[in-house]
Amino acid sequence: MRTAALALLMALPPVARASDFSKAAVGTTGSEFLLFDQGARGIAMGGAYSAVTDDAYSLYWNPAGLAKIPRISATFMYSRYVQDITYQSAAVAKRVSDNGVLAAGLRHRDIGEIDHTDLAGRTVGTFHPRDYVIEGGWGQAIYDLSDSEMDISMGVAGRWIHSDYLLHGDGFGGDIGILSRFYSGRYIYDVAFVAQNLGQGQKFDQVRDTLPFRARLGTAVHPNNALTLSLEGIMPANNTPHAALGMEYKLEVDRNIKAAVRGGLNTLTMQSLGFATTFSAGMGVSVGDWSFDYAFSPFGILGDQIHRFSISFNLPAKTSRRNRER
């Protein structure tokens, strides 16, 4: 409990404005692309994922989830937004000790060609805005705080942020996360806390932007091996607090083939883009050590639909020959 309290205090933004965590704070932070969700599985579940994540995407959702990786996990996602905006991410994580997992990742946003105009409104050419994020993380099981009724893990992530517009800007940020699994209730359930985007924002000219800090408190329950239900409360410094719900149902088609259907709801865009944009859905197929996932979400009055595709490779824990034969 002392560890969790210390992490919570460390997560608080160093300077908070009166308008933070409200609708009046929209547009007051920089580096908004840091809030673009990663991985089709978590996106399909409405973003209620900080207590569910268990692969290299944990570098984004909750670095404490890295501790769940048995050996190696590698992920890649491609996403197309409105107009010509694309967003890609890749991450890899490897267990390096009995209780520790090391991860690294890269994100890239490409906005496409934009007309460059002068103060008189004349077009003087074009420019091509791009954003880059290079990050690393560490997840570790905390055996001193774990027992037969509870497992606890913690994680940290750090990142370098670079944007290439007409001007260039750099920033540094990081996350801290806690993940606990409880076995004492009727069902196994997980509880997570994450503080995202702590650090120093980008500076393009005279003023340095504030990073889009966000706190997440999530839980997930597993009524059986096939079903996962998740709930999450999200507090972004640049918007109003909102909630997310998620569901995943897995079906074993064959010994080496598994399928999953997913659904979610996130209230963030309910007022700005309409009720329909709160829903998301998706599916996934796992073949051996490979997983292929898809997520769909409507964009409401903007008239576009967003499709995300992700691929992941996850090596399971090693088992003895005797266990494999069983």
Phi and psi restraints in degrees (value plus and minus 20) as a CYANA .aco file:
   2 ARG   PHI     -83.8   -43.8
   2 ARG   PSI     -58.1   -18.1
   3 THR   PHI     -84.0   -44.0
   3 THR   PSI     -63.5   -23.5
   4 ALA   PHI     -84.6   -44.6
   4 ALA   PSI     -59.7   -19.7
   5 ALA   PHI     -85.6   -45.6
   5 ALA   PSI     -60.1   -20.1
   6 LEU   PHI     -84.1   -44.1
   6 LEU   PSI     -62.3   -22.3
   7 ALA   PHI     -83.1   -43.1
   7 ALA   PSI     -57.4   -17.4
   8 LEU   PHI     -85.6   -45.6
   8 LEU   PSI     -61.3   -21.3
   9 LEU   PHI     -86.4   -46.4
   9 LEU   PSI     -59.4   -19.4
  10 MET   PHI     -85.9   -45.9
  10 MET   PSI     -45.1    -5.1
  11 ALA   PHI     -97.9   -57.9
  11 ALA   PSI     -38.0     2.0
  12 LEU   PHI     -86.9   -46.9
  12 LEU   PSI     116.1   156.1
  13 PRO   PHI     -80.2   -40.2
  13 PRO   PSI     122.3   162.3
  14 PRO   PHI     -83.6   -43.6
  14 PRO   PSI     -54.5   -14.5
  15 VAL   PHI    -153.0  -113.0
  15 VAL   PSI     102.3   142.3
  16 ALA   PHI    -134.5   -94.5
  16 ALA   PSI     110.6   150.6
  17 ARG   PHI    -106.2   -66.2
  17 ARG   PSI     140.9   180.9
  18 ALA   PHI     -84.0   -44.0
  18 ALA   PSI     -47.1    -7.1
  19 SER   PHI    -107.5   -67.5
  19 SER   PSI     -28.0    12.0
  20 ASP   PHI     -80.3   -40.3
  20 ASP   PSI     131.8   171.8
  21 PHE   PHI      40.9    80.9
  21 PHE   PSI      19.1    59.1
  22 SER   PHI    -170.6  -130.6
  22 SER   PSI     149.7   189.7
  23 LYS   PHI     -83.0   -43.0
  23 LYS   PSI     -48.3    -8.3
  24 ALA   PHI     -87.0   -47.0
  24 ALA   PSI     -35.3     4.7
  25 ALA   PHI    -109.1   -69.1
  25 ALA   PSI     -23.5    16.5
  26 VAL   PHI     -79.5   -39.5
  26 VAL   PSI     108.1   148.1
  27 GLY   PHI      65.4   105.4
  27 GLY   PSI     -14.2    25.8
  28 THR   PHI    -115.4   -75.4
  28 THR   PSI     -21.7    18.3
  29 THR   PHI    -139.6   -99.6
  29 THR   PSI     140.4   180.4
  30 GLY   PHI    -121.2   -81.2
  30 GLY   PSI    -196.0  -156.0
  31 SER   PHI      32.3    72.3
  31 SER   PSI      24.0    64.0
  32 GLU   PHI     -81.2   -41.2
  32 GLU   PSI     -43.9    -3.9
  33 PHE   PHI     -83.6   -43.6
  33 PHE   PSI     -35.9     4.1
  34 LEU   PHI     -86.3   -46.3
  34 LEU   PSI     -37.3     2.7
  35 LEU   PHI    -112.1   -72.1
  35 LEU   PSI     -19.9    20.1
  36 PHE   PHI     -91.6   -51.6
  36 PHE   PSI      98.9   138.9
  37 ASP   PHI     -84.8   -44.8
  37 ASP   PSI     130.6   170.6
  38 GLN   PHI    -137.3   -97.3
  38 GLN   PSI     116.5   156.5
  39 GLY   PHI      70.1   110.1
  39 GLY   PSI     103.2   143.2
  40 ALA   PHI     -84.9   -44.9
  40 ALA   PSI     -49.0    -9.0
  41 ARG   PHI     -83.9   -43.9
  41 ARG   PSI     -71.9   -31.9
  42 GLY   PHI     -87.1   -47.1
  42 GLY   PSI     -55.4   -15.4
  43 ILE   PHI     -86.3   -46.3
  43 ILE   PSI     -62.5   -22.5
  44 ALA   PHI     -82.6   -42.6
  44 ALA   PSI     -47.9    -7.9
  45 MET   PHI    -108.4   -68.4
  45 MET   PSI       0.2    40.2
  46 GLY   PHI      55.7    95.7
  46 GLY   PSI     -10.6    29.4
  47 GLY   PHI      63.3   103.3
  47 GLY   PSI     -16.3    23.7
  48 ALA   PHI    -104.3   -64.3
  48 ALA   PSI      54.4    94.4
  49 TYR   PHI    -155.9  -115.9
  49 TYR   PSI     -26.6    13.4
  50 SER   PHI     -85.6   -45.6
  50 SER   PSI     -44.1    -4.1
  51 ALA   PHI    -116.6   -76.6
  51 ALA   PSI     -20.7    19.3
  52 VAL   PHI    -127.6   -87.6
  52 VAL   PSI     -54.0   -14.0
  53 THR   PHI     -72.2   -32.2
  53 THR   PSI     116.6   156.6
  54 ASP   PHI    -168.0  -128.0
  54 ASP   PSI      -1.3    38.7
  55 ASP   PHI    -156.6  -116.6
  55 ASP   PSI    -181.9  -141.9
  56 ALA   PHI     -84.7   -44.7
  56 ALA   PSI     -39.9     0.1
  57 TYR   PHI     -86.2   -46.2
  57 TYR   PSI     -31.6     8.4
  58 SER   PHI     -78.8   -38.8
  58 SER   PSI     -43.5    -3.5
  59 LEU   PHI     -77.6   -37.6
  59 LEU   PSI     -49.1    -9.1
  60 TYR   PHI    -115.2   -75.2
  60 TYR   PSI     -69.6   -29.6
  61 TRP   PHI     -95.0   -55.0
  61 TRP   PSI     -66.7   -26.7
  62 ASN   PHI    -188.4  -148.4
  62 ASN   PSI      86.6   126.6
  63 PRO   PHI     -81.0   -41.0
  63 PRO   PSI     -39.0     1.0
  64 ALA   PHI     -85.5   -45.5
  64 ALA   PSI     -46.3    -6.3
  65 GLY   PHI     -86.6   -46.6
  65 GLY   PSI     -37.3     2.7
  66 LEU   PHI     -79.6   -39.6
  66 LEU   PSI     -48.9    -8.9
  67 ALA   PHI     -85.3   -45.3
  67 ALA   PSI     -34.9     5.1
  68 LYS   PHI     -99.9   -59.9
  68 LYS   PSI     -35.2     4.8
  69 ILE   PHI     -91.2   -51.2
  69 ILE   PSI     102.0   142.0
  70 PRO   PHI     -93.5   -53.5
  70 PRO   PSI     -58.9   -18.9
  71 ARG   PHI    -159.6  -119.6
  71 ARG   PSI     -95.6   -55.6
  72 ILE   PHI    -157.2  -117.2
  72 ILE   PSI     120.5   160.5
  73 SER   PHI    -157.8  -117.8
  73 SER   PSI     113.5   153.5
  74 ALA   PHI    -153.7  -113.7
  74 ALA   PSI     117.7   157.7
  75 THR   PHI    -157.2  -117.2
  75 THR   PSI     133.7   173.7
  76 PHE   PHI    -168.9  -128.9
  76 PHE   PSI     118.8   158.8
  77 MET   PHI    -154.7  -114.7
  77 MET   PSI     121.5   161.5
  78 TYR   PHI    -142.0  -102.0
  78 TYR   PSI     115.3   155.3
  79 SER   PHI    -163.5  -123.5
  79 SER   PSI     116.5   156.5
  80 ARG   PHI    -133.9   -93.9
  80 ARG   PSI     107.0   147.0
  81 TYR   PHI    -120.7   -80.7
  81 TYR   PSI    -177.0  -137.0
  82 VAL   PHI     -86.4   -46.4
  82 VAL   PSI     131.6   171.6
  83 GLN   PHI      35.9    75.9
  83 GLN   PSI    -148.4  -108.4
  84 ASP   PHI    -123.9   -83.9
  84 ASP   PSI      -5.2    34.8
  85 ILE   PHI     -97.2   -57.2
  85 ILE   PSI     106.3   146.3
  86 THR   PHI    -144.3  -104.3
  86 THR   PSI     136.7   176.7
  87 TYR   PHI    -164.1  -124.1
  87 TYR   PSI     106.6   146.6
  88 GLN   PHI    -147.3  -107.3
  88 GLN   PSI     131.3   171.3
  89 SER   PHI    -168.9  -128.9
  89 SER   PSI     131.6   171.6
  90 ALA   PHI    -165.9  -125.9
  90 ALA   PSI     126.4   166.4
  91 ALA   PHI    -171.8  -131.8
  91 ALA   PSI     132.5   172.5
  92 VAL   PHI    -160.3  -120.3
  92 VAL   PSI     121.5   161.5
  93 ALA   PHI    -157.6  -117.6
  93 ALA   PSI     124.6   164.6
  94 LYS   PHI    -161.6  -121.6
  94 LYS   PSI     114.4   154.4
  95 ARG   PHI     -92.2   -52.2
  95 ARG   PSI     107.2   147.2
  96 VAL   PHI    -135.5   -95.5
  96 VAL   PSI     -27.4    12.6
  97 SER   PHI    -176.1  -136.1
  97 SER   PSI     157.3   197.3
  98 ASP   PHI     -81.3   -41.3
  98 ASP   PSI     -49.0    -9.0
  99 ASN   PHI    -146.1  -106.1
  99 ASN   PSI     -11.4    28.6
 100 GLY   PHI    -150.2  -110.2
 100 GLY   PSI     123.1   163.1
 101 VAL   PHI    -150.8  -110.8
 101 VAL   PSI     111.2   151.2
 102 LEU   PHI    -125.9   -85.9
 102 LEU   PSI     120.0   160.0
 103 ALA   PHI    -157.9  -117.9
 103 ALA   PSI     134.8   174.8
 104 ALA   PHI    -163.8  -123.8
 104 ALA   PSI     129.9   169.9
 105 GLY   PHI    -174.0  -134.0
 105 GLY   PSI     146.1   186.1
 106 LEU   PHI    -161.1  -121.1
 106 LEU   PSI     116.4   156.4
 107 ARG   PHI    -146.5  -106.5
 107 ARG   PSI     130.2   170.2
 108 HIS   PHI    -167.3  -127.3
 108 HIS   PSI     107.3   147.3
 109 ARG   PHI    -135.8   -95.8
 109 ARG   PSI     112.1   152.1
 110 ASP   PHI    -140.0  -100.0
 110 ASP   PSI      97.2   137.2
 111 ILE   PHI    -109.9   -69.9
 111 ILE   PSI     -35.0     5.0
 112 GLY   PHI      70.1   110.1
 112 GLY   PSI    -198.9  -158.9
 113 GLU   PHI     -93.9   -53.9
 113 GLU   PSI     116.0   156.0
 114 ILE   PHI    -150.9  -110.9
 114 ILE   PSI     118.4   158.4
 115 ASP   PHI     -85.6   -45.6
 115 ASP   PSI     116.3   156.3
 116 HIS   PHI    -120.0   -80.0
 116 HIS   PSI      97.2   137.2
 117 THR   PHI    -135.6   -95.6
 117 THR   PSI     132.2   172.2
 118 ASP   PHI    -110.9   -70.9
 118 ASP   PSI    -194.4  -154.4
 119 LEU   PHI     -85.7   -45.7
 119 LEU   PSI     -40.7    -0.7
 120 ALA   PHI    -108.2   -68.2
 120 ALA   PSI     -22.1    17.9
 121 GLY   PHI      69.0   109.0
 121 GLY   PSI     -15.0    25.0
 122 ARG   PHI    -102.2   -62.2
 122 ARG   PSI     118.6   158.6
 123 THR   PHI     -97.0   -57.0
 123 THR   PSI     104.2   144.2
 124 VAL   PHI    -136.8   -96.8
 124 VAL   PSI      -7.6    32.4
 125 GLY   PHI     123.1   163.1
 125 GLY   PSI    -181.2  -141.2
 126 THR   PHI    -153.5  -113.5
 126 THR   PSI     142.1   182.1
 127 PHE   PHI    -161.4  -121.4
 127 PHE   PSI     143.2   183.2
 128 HIS   PHI    -148.4  -108.4
 128 HIS   PSI      70.5   110.5
 129 PRO   PHI     -89.7   -49.7
 129 PRO   PSI     119.1   159.1
 130 ARG   PHI    -163.8  -123.8
 130 ARG   PSI     131.5   171.5
 131 ASP   PHI    -148.4  -108.4
 131 ASP   PSI     124.2   164.2
 132 TYR   PHI    -153.0  -113.0
 132 TYR   PSI     122.2   162.2
 133 VAL   PHI    -153.7  -113.7
 133 VAL   PSI     104.3   144.3
 134 ILE   PHI    -134.5   -94.5
 134 ILE   PSI     107.4   147.4
 135 GLU   PHI    -161.3  -121.3
 135 GLU   PSI     140.2   180.2
 136 GLY   PHI    -163.7  -123.7
 136 GLY   PSI     137.4   177.4
 137 GLY   PHI    -173.8  -133.8
 137 GLY   PSI     146.1   186.1
 138 TRP   PHI    -161.4  -121.4
 138 TRP   PSI     109.5   149.5
 139 GLY   PHI    -141.4  -101.4
 139 GLY   PSI     119.4   159.4
 140 GLN   PHI    -164.5  -124.5
 140 GLN   PSI     114.2   154.2
 141 ALA   PHI     -93.9   -53.9
 141 ALA   PSI     114.5   154.5
 142 ILE   PHI    -121.2   -81.2
 142 ILE   PSI      70.3   110.3
 143 TYR   PHI     -87.0   -47.0
 143 TYR   PSI     -49.4    -9.4
 144 ASP   PHI     -86.1   -46.1
 144 ASP   PSI     -43.5    -3.5
 145 LEU   PHI    -124.2   -84.2
 145 LEU   PSI     -18.4    21.6
 146 SER   PHI    -122.9   -82.9
 146 SER   PSI     131.4   171.4
 147 ASP   PHI    -170.5  -130.5
 147 ASP   PSI    -184.3  -144.3
 148 SER   PHI     -87.8   -47.8
 148 SER   PSI     -38.4     1.6
 149 GLU   PHI    -125.6   -85.6
 149 GLU   PSI     -27.1    12.9
 150 MET   PHI    -177.4  -137.4
 150 MET   PSI     117.8   157.8
 151 ASP   PHI    -136.8   -96.8
 151 ASP   PSI     116.8   156.8
 152 ILE   PHI    -147.2  -107.2
 152 ILE   PSI     116.1   156.1
 153 SER   PHI    -154.6  -114.6
 153 SER   PSI     134.5   174.5
 154 MET   PHI    -152.5  -112.5
 154 MET   PSI     137.8   177.8
 155 GLY   PHI    -174.0  -134.0
 155 GLY   PSI     136.4   176.4
 156 VAL   PHI    -154.2  -114.2
 156 VAL   PSI     132.0   172.0
 157 ALA   PHI    -160.1  -120.1
 157 ALA   PSI     125.0   165.0
 158 GLY   PHI    -152.0  -112.0
 158 GLY   PSI     130.5   170.5
 159 ARG   PHI    -169.6  -129.6
 159 ARG   PSI     129.3   169.3
 160 TRP   PHI    -124.9   -84.9
 160 TRP   PSI     112.6   152.6
 161 ILE   PHI    -137.8   -97.8
 161 ILE   PSI     108.2   148.2
 162 HIS   PHI    -155.2  -115.2
 162 HIS   PSI     113.2   153.2
 163 SER   PHI    -143.8  -103.8
 163 SER   PSI     115.2   155.2
 164 ASP   PHI    -138.3   -98.3
 164 ASP   PSI      76.0   116.0
 165 TYR   PHI    -132.0   -92.0
 165 TYR   PSI    -160.4  -120.4
 166 LEU   PHI     -88.7   -48.7
 166 LEU   PSI     -52.1   -12.1
 167 LEU   PHI    -132.7   -92.7
 167 LEU   PSI     147.5   187.5
 168 HIS   PHI    -133.8   -93.8
 168 HIS   PSI     123.5   163.5
 169 GLY   PHI    -158.9  -118.9
 169 GLY   PSI     122.7   162.7
 170 ASP   PHI    -147.9  -107.9
 170 ASP   PSI     130.5   170.5
 171 GLY   PHI    -173.3  -133.3
 171 GLY   PSI     149.5   189.5
 172 PHE   PHI    -156.1  -116.1
 172 PHE   PSI     117.7   157.7
 173 GLY   PHI    -169.2  -129.2
 173 GLY   PSI     158.3   198.3
 174 GLY   PHI    -187.5  -147.5
 174 GLY   PSI     147.3   187.3
 175 ASP   PHI    -147.7  -107.7
 175 ASP   PSI     138.9   178.9
 176 ILE   PHI    -157.7  -117.7
 176 ILE   PSI     117.4   157.4
 177 GLY   PHI    -160.4  -120.4
 177 GLY   PSI     132.4   172.4
 178 ILE   PHI    -150.4  -110.4
 178 ILE   PSI     118.8   158.8
 179 LEU   PHI    -158.5  -118.5
 179 LEU   PSI     107.2   147.2
 180 SER   PHI    -146.3  -106.3
 180 SER   PSI     116.9   156.9
 181 ARG   PHI    -134.2   -94.2
 181 ARG   PSI     111.8   151.8
 182 PHE   PHI    -135.2   -95.2
 182 PHE   PSI     116.5   156.5
 183 TYR   PHI    -133.3   -93.3
 183 TYR   PSI     -23.1    16.9
 184 SER   PHI    -101.7   -61.7
 184 SER   PSI     -38.3     1.7
 185 GLY   PHI    -104.2   -64.2
 185 GLY   PSI    -192.7  -152.7
 186 ARG   PHI     -84.4   -44.4
 186 ARG   PSI     -57.7   -17.7
 187 TYR   PHI    -142.2  -102.2
 187 TYR   PSI     134.4   174.4
 188 ILE   PHI     -90.5   -50.5
 188 ILE   PSI     114.8   154.8
 189 TYR   PHI    -164.2  -124.2
 189 TYR   PSI     137.7   177.7
 190 ASP   PHI    -141.5  -101.5
 190 ASP   PSI     128.6   168.6
 191 VAL   PHI    -150.9  -110.9
 191 VAL   PSI     115.1   155.1
 192 ALA   PHI    -155.1  -115.1
 192 ALA   PSI     127.5   167.5
 193 PHE   PHI    -152.7  -112.7
 193 PHE   PSI     114.3   154.3
 194 VAL   PHI    -157.2  -117.2
 194 VAL   PSI     116.4   156.4
 195 ALA   PHI    -134.0   -94.0
 195 ALA   PSI      99.8   139.8
 196 GLN   PHI    -132.6   -92.6
 196 GLN   PSI     128.3   168.3
 197 ASN   PHI      42.3    82.3
 197 ASN   PSI      31.6    71.6
 198 LEU   PHI    -109.2   -69.2
 198 LEU   PSI     117.5   157.5
 199 GLY   PHI     123.1   163.1
 199 GLY   PSI    -172.2  -132.2
 200 GLN   PHI    -129.9   -89.9
 200 GLN   PSI     104.3   144.3
 201 GLY   PHI     -98.6   -58.6
 201 GLY   PSI    -198.0  -158.0
 202 GLN   PHI    -103.0   -63.0
 202 GLN   PSI     131.6   171.6
 203 LYS   PHI    -147.8  -107.8
 203 LYS   PSI      96.9   136.9
 204 PHE   PHI    -119.1   -79.1
 204 PHE   PSI     -52.7   -12.7
 205 ASP   PHI    -157.2  -117.2
 205 ASP   PSI    -117.2   -77.2
 206 GLN   PHI    -123.0   -83.0
 206 GLN   PSI     -44.1    -4.1
 207 VAL   PHI    -134.3   -94.3
 207 VAL   PSI     116.0   156.0
 208 ARG   PHI    -112.6   -72.6
 208 ARG   PSI     107.4   147.4
 209 ASP   PHI     -88.6   -48.6
 209 ASP   PSI     139.9   179.9
 210 THR   PHI    -113.0   -73.0
 210 THR   PSI     116.4   156.4
 211 LEU   PHI     -88.4   -48.4
 211 LEU   PSI     129.7   169.7
 212 PRO   PHI     -98.9   -58.9
 212 PRO   PSI      56.1    96.1
 213 PHE   PHI     -76.2   -36.2
 213 PHE   PSI     123.6   163.6
 214 ARG   PHI    -170.9  -130.9
 214 ARG   PSI     113.3   153.3
 215 ALA   PHI    -130.3   -90.3
 215 ALA   PSI     120.1   160.1
 216 ARG   PHI    -149.3  -109.3
 216 ARG   PSI     115.6   155.6
 217 LEU   PHI    -148.2  -108.2
 217 LEU   PSI      93.8   133.8
 218 GLY   PHI    -150.7  -110.7
 218 GLY   PSI     140.4   180.4
 219 THR   PHI    -164.2  -124.2
 219 THR   PSI     131.9   171.9
 220 ALA   PHI    -160.9  -120.9
 220 ALA   PSI     118.2   158.2
 221 VAL   PHI    -141.5  -101.5
 221 VAL   PSI     126.7   166.7
 222 HIS   PHI    -143.0  -103.0
 222 HIS   PSI      67.6   107.6
 223 PRO   PHI     -79.2   -39.2
 223 PRO   PSI     -50.5   -10.5
 224 ASN   PHI    -175.2  -135.2
 224 ASN   PSI    -197.6  -157.6
 225 ASN   PHI     -87.3   -47.3
 225 ASN   PSI     -39.5     0.5
 226 ALA   PHI    -114.6   -74.6
 226 ALA   PSI     -47.4    -7.4
 227 LEU   PHI    -132.5   -92.5
 227 LEU   PSI     114.6   154.6
 228 THR   PHI    -149.1  -109.1
 228 THR   PSI     110.1   150.1
 229 LEU   PHI    -139.7   -99.7
 229 LEU   PSI     115.5   155.5
 230 SER   PHI    -154.8  -114.8
 230 SER   PSI     132.1   172.1
 231 LEU   PHI    -161.3  -121.3
 231 LEU   PSI     118.1   158.1
 232 GLU   PHI    -165.0  -125.0
 232 GLU   PSI     118.0   158.0
 233 GLY   PHI    -126.9   -86.9
 233 GLY   PSI     112.2   152.2
 234 ILE   PHI    -145.6  -105.6
 234 ILE   PSI     109.2   149.2
 235 MET   PHI    -141.6  -101.6
 235 MET   PSI      76.1   116.1
 236 PRO   PHI    -110.1   -70.1
 236 PRO   PSI     119.9   159.9
 237 ALA   PHI     -85.9   -45.9
 237 ALA   PSI     -41.7    -1.7
 238 ASN   PHI    -126.2   -86.2
 238 ASN   PSI       1.9    41.9
 239 ASN   PHI    -186.7  -146.7
 239 ASN   PSI    -199.9  -159.9
 240 THR   PHI     -99.3   -59.3
 240 THR   PSI     130.6   170.6
 241 PRO   PHI     -79.2   -39.2
 241 PRO   PSI     125.8   165.8
 242 HIS   PHI    -166.7  -126.7
 242 HIS   PSI     151.8   191.8
 243 ALA   PHI    -143.2  -103.2
 243 ALA   PSI     137.2   177.2
 244 ALA   PHI    -158.6  -118.6
 244 ALA   PSI     123.8   163.8
 245 LEU   PHI    -145.2  -105.2
 245 LEU   PSI     124.5   164.5
 246 GLY   PHI    -163.0  -123.0
 246 GLY   PSI     135.3   175.3
 247 MET   PHI    -166.1  -126.1
 247 MET   PSI     119.5   159.5
 248 GLU   PHI    -160.0  -120.0
 248 GLU   PSI     112.3   152.3
 249 TYR   PHI    -144.7  -104.7
 249 TYR   PSI     103.8   143.8
 250 LYS   PHI    -124.2   -84.2
 250 LYS   PSI     124.3   164.3
 251 LEU   PHI    -151.5  -111.5
 251 LEU   PSI     107.4   147.4
 252 GLU   PHI    -108.8   -68.8
 252 GLU   PSI      87.5   127.5
 253 VAL   PHI     -99.3   -59.3
 253 VAL   PSI     -60.5   -20.5
 254 ASP   PHI    -171.0  -131.0
 254 ASP   PSI     154.2   194.2
 255 ARG   PHI     -77.3   -37.3
 255 ARG   PSI     -56.5   -16.5
 256 ASN   PHI    -131.8   -91.8
 256 ASN   PSI     -12.6    27.4
 257 ILE   PHI    -147.6  -107.6
 257 ILE   PSI     105.6   145.6
 258 LYS   PHI    -151.2  -111.2
 258 LYS   PSI     126.2   166.2
 259 ALA   PHI    -143.4  -103.4
 259 ALA   PSI     138.4   178.4
 260 ALA   PHI    -167.4  -127.4
 260 ALA   PSI     122.8   162.8
 261 VAL   PHI    -137.0   -97.0
 261 VAL   PSI     124.0   164.0
 262 ARG   PHI    -159.0  -119.0
 262 ARG   PSI     132.4   172.4
 263 GLY   PHI    -170.3  -130.3
 263 GLY   PSI     137.5   177.5
 264 GLY   PHI    -180.0  -140.0
 264 GLY   PSI     149.4   189.4
 265 LEU   PHI    -165.9  -125.9
 265 LEU   PSI     113.8   153.8
 266 ASN   PHI    -157.4  -117.4
 266 ASN   PSI     102.6   142.6
 267 THR   PHI    -103.6   -63.6
 267 THR   PSI     -16.3    23.7
 268 LEU   PHI     -76.4   -36.4
 268 LEU   PSI     -65.7   -25.7
 269 THR   PHI    -117.5   -77.5
 269 THR   PSI      -6.8    33.2
 270 MET   PHI     -79.1   -39.1
 270 MET   PSI     -66.5   -26.5
 271 GLN   PHI    -100.8   -60.8
 271 GLN   PSI     -58.1   -18.1
 272 SER   PHI    -101.2   -61.2
 272 SER   PSI     -57.6   -17.6
 273 LEU   PHI    -138.9   -98.9
 273 LEU   PSI     -23.4    16.6
 274 GLY   PHI      86.2   126.2
 274 GLY   PSI     137.7   177.7
 275 PHE   PHI     -82.7   -42.7
 275 PHE   PSI     -54.1   -14.1
 276 ALA   PHI     -81.9   -41.9
 276 ALA   PSI     -47.9    -7.9
 277 THR   PHI     -96.4   -56.4
 277 THR   PSI     -26.0    14.0
 278 THR   PHI     -97.2   -57.2
 278 THR   PSI     -36.6     3.4
 279 PHE   PHI    -114.3   -74.3
 279 PHE   PSI     130.6   170.6
 280 SER   PHI    -165.4  -125.4
 280 SER   PSI     139.6   179.6
 281 ALA   PHI    -174.6  -134.6
 281 ALA   PSI     143.5   183.5
 282 GLY   PHI    -197.9  -157.9
 282 GLY   PSI    -198.3  -158.3
 283 MET   PHI    -171.4  -131.4
 283 MET   PSI     145.6   185.6
 284 GLY   PHI    -171.0  -131.0
 284 GLY   PSI     133.3   173.3
 285 VAL   PHI    -153.7  -113.7
 285 VAL   PSI     109.8   149.8
 286 SER   PHI    -132.4   -92.4
 286 SER   PSI     106.5   146.5
 287 VAL   PHI    -143.7  -103.7
 287 VAL   PSI      86.5   126.5
 288 GLY   PHI      43.6    83.6
 288 GLY   PSI    -144.2  -104.2
 289 ASP   PHI    -111.1   -71.1
 289 ASP   PSI     -18.8    21.2
 290 TRP   PHI    -125.0   -85.0
 290 TRP   PSI     122.0   162.0
 291 SER   PHI    -148.8  -108.8
 291 SER   PSI     116.8   156.8
 292 PHE   PHI    -142.9  -102.9
 292 PHE   PSI     100.3   140.3
 293 ASP   PHI    -146.2  -106.2
 293 ASP   PSI     129.3   169.3
 294 TYR   PHI    -156.6  -116.6
 294 TYR   PSI     121.8   161.8
 295 ALA   PHI    -156.0  -116.0
 295 ALA   PSI     123.9   163.9
 296 PHE   PHI    -149.1  -109.1
 296 PHE   PSI     117.6   157.6
 297 SER   PHI    -169.3  -129.3
 297 SER   PSI     115.1   155.1
 298 PRO   PHI     -97.3   -57.3
 298 PRO   PSI     136.7   176.7
 299 PHE   PHI    -133.4   -93.4
 299 PHE   PSI      -3.5    36.5
 300 GLY   PHI      41.1    81.1
 300 GLY   PSI    -150.8  -110.8
 301 ILE   PHI     -86.3   -46.3
 301 ILE   PSI     -34.1     5.9
 302 LEU   PHI     -94.9   -54.9
 302 LEU   PSI     -33.5     6.5
 303 GLY   PHI      59.5    99.5
 303 GLY   PSI     -10.6    29.4
 304 ASP   PHI    -136.8   -96.8
 304 ASP   PSI     139.5   179.5
 305 GLN   PHI    -140.6  -100.6
 305 GLN   PSI     116.0   156.0
 306 ILE   PHI    -122.5   -82.5
 306 ILE   PSI     107.9   147.9
 307 HIS   PHI    -136.8   -96.8
 307 HIS   PSI     110.1   150.1
 308 ARG   PHI    -140.2  -100.2
 308 ARG   PSI     118.0   158.0
 309 PHE   PHI    -145.7  -105.7
 309 PHE   PSI     114.1   154.1
 310 SER   PHI    -159.5  -119.5
 310 SER   PSI     131.0   171.0
 311 ILE   PHI    -147.6  -107.6
 311 ILE   PSI     118.0   158.0
 312 SER   PHI    -158.5  -118.5
 312 SER   PSI     130.5   170.5
 313 PHE   PHI    -145.2  -105.2
 313 PHE   PSI     101.6   141.6
 314 ASN   PHI    -153.6  -113.6
 314 ASN   PSI      96.4   136.4
 315 LEU   PHI    -103.8   -63.8
 315 LEU   PSI     107.2   147.2
 316 PRO   PHI     -94.1   -54.1
 316 PRO   PSI     152.1   192.1
 317 ALA   PHI     -83.7   -43.7
 317 ALA   PSI     127.9   167.9
 318 LYS   PHI     -88.8   -48.8
 318 LYS   PSI     120.7   160.7
 319 THR   PHI    -147.0  -107.0
 319 THR   PSI     136.1   176.1
 320 SER   PHI     -91.3   -51.3
 320 SER   PSI     141.1   181.1
 321 ARG   PHI     -80.2   -40.2
 321 ARG   PSI     -56.1   -16.1
 322 ARG   PHI     -82.9   -42.9
 322 ARG   PSI     -62.6   -22.6
 323 ASN   PHI     -87.3   -47.3
 323 ASN   PSI     -59.3   -19.3
 324 ARG   PHI     -81.3   -41.3
 324 ARG   PSI     -60.2   -20.2
 325 GLU   PHI     -86.8   -46.8
 325 GLU   PSI     -48.6    -8.6
